[in-house]
Amino acid sequence: MVNATKGLFISCDVPMAQFIINLNSTLPASQKFIIHILDSTHMFVQPHAAEMIRSAVSDFRDQNSYEKPA
């Protein structure tokens, strides 16, 4: 019998994939969102986690952006 799960496909570079995997690993088991890691740059996640991932990635990029002093 086949089991189907609705998910969101994420394609990104290796560092961002590692960031998402680390974000998933910091959550308790009941809140983990990664369904399956396909390779180093592709994964399926639960659809309800999309906005949380976007927000975390945005915050991460803001913290790691260089702004030239005025």
TILONU-697045 format. One record per residue: x, y, z of N, C-alpha, C in turn; residue in three letters; residue number from 1. Coordinates in nm, 3 decimals, m for minus. Each point is the difference from the previous one (the first is absolute). Layout:
<sites>
<n_x: X, n_y: Y, n_z: Z, ca_x: X, ca_y: Y, ca_z: Z, c_x: X, c_y: Y, c_z: Z, resn: ALA, resi: NUM>
...
</sites>
This chain:
<sites>
<n_x: 0.084, n_y: m0.118, n_z: 0.000, ca_x: m0.084, ca_y: 0.118, ca_z: 0.000, c_x: 0.089, c_y: 0.124, c_z: 0.000, resn: MET, resi: 1>
<n_x: m0.044, n_y: 0.101, n_z: m0.072, ca_x: 0.077, ca_y: 0.124, ca_z: m0.014, c_x: m0.053, c_y: 0.104, c_z: 0.099, resn: VAL, resi: 2>
<n_x: 0.091, n_y: 0.066, n_z: 0.068, ca_x: m0.037, ca_y: 0.110, ca_z: 0.089, c_x: 0.044, c_y: 0.130, c_z: m0.065, resn: ASN, resi: 3>
<n_x: m0.091, n_y: 0.093, n_z: m0.015, ca_x: 0.031, ca_y: 0.131, ca_z: m0.058, c_x: m0.003, c_y: 0.106, c_z: 0.110, resn: ALA, resi: 4>
<n_x: 0.096, n_y: 0.090, n_z: m0.007, ca_x: 0.007, ca_y: 0.109, ca_z: 0.096, c_x: 0.014, c_y: 0.130, c_z: m0.077, resn: THR, resi: 5>
<n_x: m0.082, n_y: 0.097, n_z: 0.034, ca_x: 0.009, ca_y: 0.131, ca_z: m0.064, c_x: 0.121, c_y: 0.071, c_z: 0.057, resn: LYS, resi: 6>
<n_x: 0.080, n_y: 0.060, n_z: m0.088, ca_x: 0.120, ca_y: 0.068, ca_z: 0.046, c_x: 0.040, c_y: 0.114, c_z: m0.090, resn: GLY, resi: 7>
<n_x: 0.098, n_y: 0.073, n_z: 0.043, ca_x: 0.055, ca_y: 0.113, ca_z: m0.073, c_x: 0.142, c_y: m0.037, c_z: m0.042, resn: LEU, resi: 8>
<n_x: 0.031, n_y: 0.016, n_z: m0.129, ca_x: 0.132, ca_y: m0.033, ca_z: m0.053, c_x: 0.088, c_y: 0.123, c_z: 0.013, resn: PHE, resi: 9>
<n_x: 0.116, n_y: m0.015, n_z: 0.063, ca_x: 0.096, ca_y: 0.110, ca_z: 0.016, c_x: 0.126, c_y: m0.035, c_z: m0.076, resn: ILE, resi: 10>
<n_x: 0.044, n_y: 0.094, n_z: m0.083, ca_x: 0.127, ca_y: m0.012, ca_z: m0.072, c_x: 0.084, c_y: 0.121, c_z: 0.038, resn: SER, resi: 11>
<n_x: 0.120, n_y: m0.023, n_z: 0.051, ca_x: 0.085, ca_y: 0.109, ca_z: 0.044, c_x: 0.146, c_y: m0.044, c_z: m0.009, resn: CYS, resi: 12>
<n_x: 0.091, n_y: 0.091, n_z: 0.034, ca_x: 0.142, ca_y: m0.037, ca_z: 0.000, c_x: 0.031, c_y: m0.078, c_z: 0.128, resn: ASP, resi: 13>
<n_x: 0.118, n_y: m0.058, n_z: 0.004, ca_x: 0.038, ca_y: m0.088, ca_z: 0.111, c_x: m0.001, c_y: 0.072, c_z: 0.136, resn: VAL, resi: 14>
<n_x: 0.060, n_y: 0.121, n_z: 0.012, ca_x: m0.003, ca_y: 0.066, ca_z: 0.132, c_x: m0.142, c_y: 0.028, c_z: 0.050, resn: PRO, resi: 15>
<n_x: m0.089, n_y: 0.042, n_z: m0.089, ca_x: m0.137, ca_y: 0.027, ca_z: 0.043, c_x: m0.071, c_y: m0.129, c_z: 0.037, resn: MET, resi: 16>
<n_x: 0.026, n_y: m0.107, n_z: m0.070, ca_x: m0.059, ca_y: m0.130, ca_z: 0.036, c_x: 0.047, c_y: m0.042, c_z: 0.139, resn: ALA, resi: 17>
<n_x: 0.127, n_y: 0.020, n_z: 0.028, ca_x: 0.052, ca_y: m0.035, ca_z: 0.132, c_x: m0.063, c_y: 0.087, c_z: 0.108, resn: GLN, resi: 18>
<n_x: m0.025, n_y: 0.128, n_z: m0.032, ca_x: m0.067, ca_y: 0.088, ca_z: 0.095, c_x: m0.141, c_y: m0.051, c_z: 0.031, resn: PHE, resi: 19>
<n_x: m0.073, n_y: m0.042, n_z: m0.104, ca_x: m0.137, ca_y: m0.050, ca_z: 0.019, c_x: 0.002, c_y: m0.131, c_z: 0.079, resn: ILE, resi: 20>
<n_x: 0.095, n_y: m0.087, n_z: m0.030, ca_x: 0.011, ca_y: m0.126, ca_z: 0.074, c_x: 0.032, c_y: 0.026, c_z: 0.147, resn: ILE, resi: 21>
<n_x: 0.089, n_y: 0.096, n_z: 0.026, ca_x: 0.034, ca_y: 0.036, ca_z: 0.137, c_x: m0.121, c_y: 0.061, c_z: 0.072, resn: ASN, resi: 22>
<n_x: m0.075, n_y: 0.084, n_z: m0.070, ca_x: m0.122, ca_y: 0.058, ca_z: 0.056, c_x: m0.097, c_y: m0.110, c_z: 0.040, resn: LEU, resi: 23>
<n_x: m0.016, n_y: m0.099, n_z: m0.086, ca_x: m0.088, ca_y: m0.114, ca_z: 0.029, c_x: 0.049, c_y: m0.078, c_z: 0.121, resn: ASN, resi: 24>
<n_x: 0.131, n_y: m0.018, n_z: 0.012, ca_x: 0.053, ca_y: m0.082, ca_z: 0.109, c_x: m0.010, c_y: 0.069, c_z: 0.136, resn: SER, resi: 25>
<n_x: m0.018, n_y: 0.132, n_z: 0.002, ca_x: m0.012, ca_y: 0.070, ca_z: 0.128, c_x: m0.141, c_y: m0.007, c_z: 0.057, resn: THR, resi: 26>
<n_x: m0.096, n_y: m0.047, n_z: m0.079, ca_x: m0.139, ca_y: m0.007, ca_z: 0.044, c_x: m0.028, c_y: m0.133, c_z: 0.069, resn: LEU, resi: 27>
<n_x: m0.101, n_y: m0.001, n_z: 0.089, ca_x: m0.040, ca_y: m0.128, ca_z: 0.060, c_x: m0.057, c_y: m0.093, c_z: m0.107, resn: PRO, resi: 28>
<n_x: m0.002, n_y: m0.128, n_z: 0.028, ca_x: m0.042, ca_y: m0.102, ca_z: m0.098, c_x: m0.140, c_y: 0.027, c_z: m0.056, resn: ALA, resi: 29>
<n_x: m0.089, n_y: 0.053, n_z: 0.081, ca_x: m0.137, ca_y: 0.024, ca_z: m0.046, c_x: m0.010, c_y: 0.116, c_z: m0.099, resn: SER, resi: 30>
<n_x: 0.104, n_y: 0.084, n_z: m0.008, ca_x: m0.004, ca_y: 0.117, ca_z: m0.087, c_x: 0.095, c_y: m0.010, c_z: m0.119, resn: GLN, resi: 31>
<n_x: 0.070, n_y: m0.111, n_z: m0.016, ca_x: 0.092, ca_y: m0.015, ca_z: m0.113, c_x: m0.078, c_y: 0.005, c_z: m0.130, resn: LYS, resi: 32>
<n_x: 0.056, n_y: 0.066, n_z: m0.101, ca_x: m0.074, ca_y: 0.026, ca_z: m0.123, c_x: 0.059, c_y: m0.066, c_z: m0.124, resn: PHE, resi: 33>
<n_x: 0.122, n_y: m0.054, n_z: 0.005, ca_x: 0.058, ca_y: m0.063, ca_z: m0.118, c_x: m0.061, c_y: m0.139, c_z: m0.017, resn: ILE, resi: 34>
<n_x: m0.056, n_y: m0.023, n_z: m0.120, ca_x: m0.057, ca_y: m0.131, ca_z: m0.032, c_x: 0.109, c_y: m0.091, c_z: m0.053, resn: ILE, resi: 35>
<n_x: 0.078, n_y: 0.052, n_z: m0.097, ca_x: 0.106, ca_y: m0.082, ca_z: m0.060, c_x: 0.106, c_y: 0.090, c_z: m0.062, resn: HIS, resi: 36>
<n_x: 0.126, n_y: m0.035, n_z: 0.021, ca_x: 0.112, ca_y: 0.070, ca_z: m0.063, c_x: 0.039, c_y: m0.082, c_z: m0.123, resn: ILE, resi: 37>
<n_x: m0.015, n_y: 0.061, n_z: m0.118, ca_x: 0.027, ca_y: m0.071, ca_z: m0.124, c_x: 0.149, c_y: m0.005, c_z: m0.032, resn: LEU, resi: 38>
<n_x: 0.066, n_y: 0.112, n_z: 0.009, ca_x: 0.146, ca_y: 0.008, ca_z: m0.017, c_x: 0.047, c_y: 0.126, c_z: 0.072, resn: ASP, resi: 39>
<n_x: 0.122, n_y: 0.044, n_z: m0.027, ca_x: 0.056, ca_y: 0.111, ca_z: 0.077, c_x: m0.064, c_y: 0.136, c_z: m0.029, resn: SER, resi: 40>
<n_x: m0.084, n_y: 0.008, n_z: m0.105, ca_x: m0.062, ca_y: 0.128, ca_z: m0.033, c_x: m0.152, c_y: m0.007, c_z: m0.020, resn: THR, resi: 41>
<n_x: m0.061, n_y: m0.115, n_z: 0.024, ca_x: m0.144, ca_y: m0.015, ca_z: m0.019, c_x: m0.062, c_y: m0.076, c_z: 0.117, resn: HIS, resi: 42>
<n_x: m0.120, n_y: 0.044, n_z: 0.042, ca_x: m0.069, ca_y: m0.067, ca_z: 0.109, c_x: m0.150, c_y: 0.025, c_z: m0.010, resn: MET, resi: 43>
<n_x: m0.078, n_y: m0.088, n_z: 0.064, ca_x: m0.143, ca_y: 0.018, ca_z: 0.016, c_x: m0.026, c_y: 0.036, c_z: 0.145, resn: PHE, resi: 44>
<n_x: m0.084, n_y: 0.102, n_z: 0.020, ca_x: m0.037, ca_y: 0.041, ca_z: 0.135, c_x: m0.151, c_y: 0.008, c_z: 0.009, resn: VAL, resi: 45>
<n_x: m0.051, n_y: 0.003, n_z: 0.121, ca_x: m0.143, ca_y: 0.014, ca_z: 0.020, c_x: m0.043, c_y: 0.141, c_z: m0.041, resn: GLN, resi: 46>
<n_x: m0.114, n_y: 0.012, n_z: m0.070, ca_x: m0.042, ca_y: 0.129, ca_z: m0.054, c_x: m0.023, c_y: 0.108, c_z: 0.106, resn: PRO, resi: 47>
<n_x: m0.042, n_y: m0.039, n_z: 0.120, ca_x: m0.027, ca_y: 0.100, ca_z: 0.104, c_x: 0.126, c_y: 0.070, c_z: 0.049, resn: HIS, resi: 48>
<n_x: 0.117, n_y: m0.053, n_z: m0.030, ca_x: 0.126, ca_y: 0.057, ca_z: 0.047, c_x: 0.058, c_y: 0.104, c_z: m0.096, resn: ALA, resi: 49>
<n_x: m0.064, n_y: 0.022, n_z: m0.113, ca_x: 0.055, ca_y: 0.088, ca_z: m0.103, c_x: 0.028, c_y: 0.141, c_z: 0.052, resn: ALA, resi: 50>
<n_x: m0.095, n_y: 0.060, n_z: 0.068, ca_x: 0.018, ca_y: 0.138, ca_z: 0.048, c_x: 0.107, c_y: 0.006, c_z: 0.109, resn: GLU, resi: 51>
<n_x: 0.005, n_y: m0.101, n_z: 0.087, ca_x: 0.103, ca_y: m0.002, ca_z: 0.104, c_x: 0.139, c_y: m0.010, c_z: m0.062, resn: MET, resi: 52>
<n_x: 0.015, n_y: m0.082, n_z: m0.103, ca_x: 0.129, ca_y: m0.014, ca_z: m0.068, c_x: 0.038, c_y: 0.130, c_z: m0.069, resn: ILE, resi: 53>
<n_x: m0.096, n_y: 0.061, n_z: m0.071, ca_x: 0.027, ca_y: 0.129, ca_z: m0.065, c_x: 0.046, c_y: 0.105, c_z: 0.100, resn: ARG, resi: 54>
<n_x: m0.068, n_y: 0.006, n_z: 0.112, ca_x: 0.034, ca_y: 0.099, ca_z: 0.103, c_x: 0.139, c_y: m0.026, c_z: 0.058, resn: SER, resi: 55>
<n_x: 0.031, n_y: m0.125, n_z: 0.029, ca_x: 0.131, ca_y: m0.034, ca_z: 0.056, c_x: 0.112, c_y: 0.027, c_z: m0.100, resn: ALA, resi: 56>
<n_x: m0.023, n_y: m0.030, n_z: m0.127, ca_x: 0.100, ca_y: 0.026, ca_z: m0.104, c_x: 0.020, c_y: 0.151, c_z: m0.016, resn: VAL, resi: 57>
<n_x: m0.108, n_y: 0.076, n_z: 0.002, ca_x: 0.010, ca_y: 0.145, ca_z: m0.011, c_x: 0.079, c_y: 0.059, c_z: 0.115, resn: SER, resi: 58>
<n_x: m0.029, n_y: m0.044, n_z: 0.122, ca_x: 0.074, ca_y: 0.048, ca_z: 0.118, c_x: 0.148, c_y: m0.038, c_z: m0.011, resn: ASP, resi: 59>
<n_x: 0.028, n_y: m0.121, n_z: m0.045, ca_x: 0.137, ca_y: m0.047, ca_z: m0.015, c_x: 0.075, c_y: 0.086, c_z: m0.101, resn: PHE, resi: 60>
<n_x: m0.063, n_y: 0.030, n_z: m0.112, ca_x: 0.063, ca_y: 0.083, ca_z: m0.103, c_x: 0.024, c_y: 0.142, c_z: 0.052, resn: ARG, resi: 61>
<n_x: m0.097, n_y: 0.055, n_z: 0.075, ca_x: 0.016, ca_y: 0.134, ca_z: 0.055, c_x: 0.117, c_y: 0.006, c_z: 0.098, resn: ASP, resi: 62>
<n_x: 0.017, n_y: m0.103, n_z: 0.080, ca_x: 0.109, ca_y: m0.003, ca_z: 0.098, c_x: 0.135, c_y: m0.017, c_z: m0.066, resn: GLN, resi: 63>
<n_x: 0.003, n_y: m0.060, n_z: m0.119, ca_x: 0.127, ca_y: m0.030, ca_z: m0.066, c_x: 0.024, c_y: 0.088, c_z: m0.123, resn: ASN, resi: 64>
<n_x: m0.061, n_y: 0.115, n_z: m0.002, ca_x: 0.019, ca_y: 0.094, ca_z: m0.111, c_x: 0.097, c_y: 0.110, c_z: 0.045, resn: SER, resi: 65>
<n_x: 0.088, n_y: 0.037, n_z: m0.089, ca_x: 0.095, ca_y: 0.106, ca_z: 0.030, c_x: m0.057, c_y: 0.133, c_z: m0.048, resn: TYR, resi: 66>
<n_x: 0.000, n_y: 0.097, n_z: 0.087, ca_x: m0.040, ca_y: 0.134, ca_z: m0.036, c_x: 0.119, c_y: 0.091, c_z: 0.021, resn: GLU, resi: 67>
<n_x: 0.037, n_y: 0.068, n_z: m0.104, ca_x: 0.114, ca_y: 0.090, ca_z: 0.006, c_x: m0.032, c_y: 0.116, c_z: 0.095, resn: LYS, resi: 68>
<n_x: 0.091, n_y: 0.030, n_z: 0.092, ca_x: m0.025, ca_y: 0.112, ca_z: 0.093, c_x: m0.015, c_y: 0.131, c_z: m0.076, resn: PRO, resi: 69>
<n_x: m0.084, n_y: 0.085, n_z: 0.050, ca_x: m0.026, ca_y: 0.129, ca_z: m0.067, c_x: 0.110, c_y: 0.100, c_z: 0.024, resn: ALA, resi: 70>
</sites>
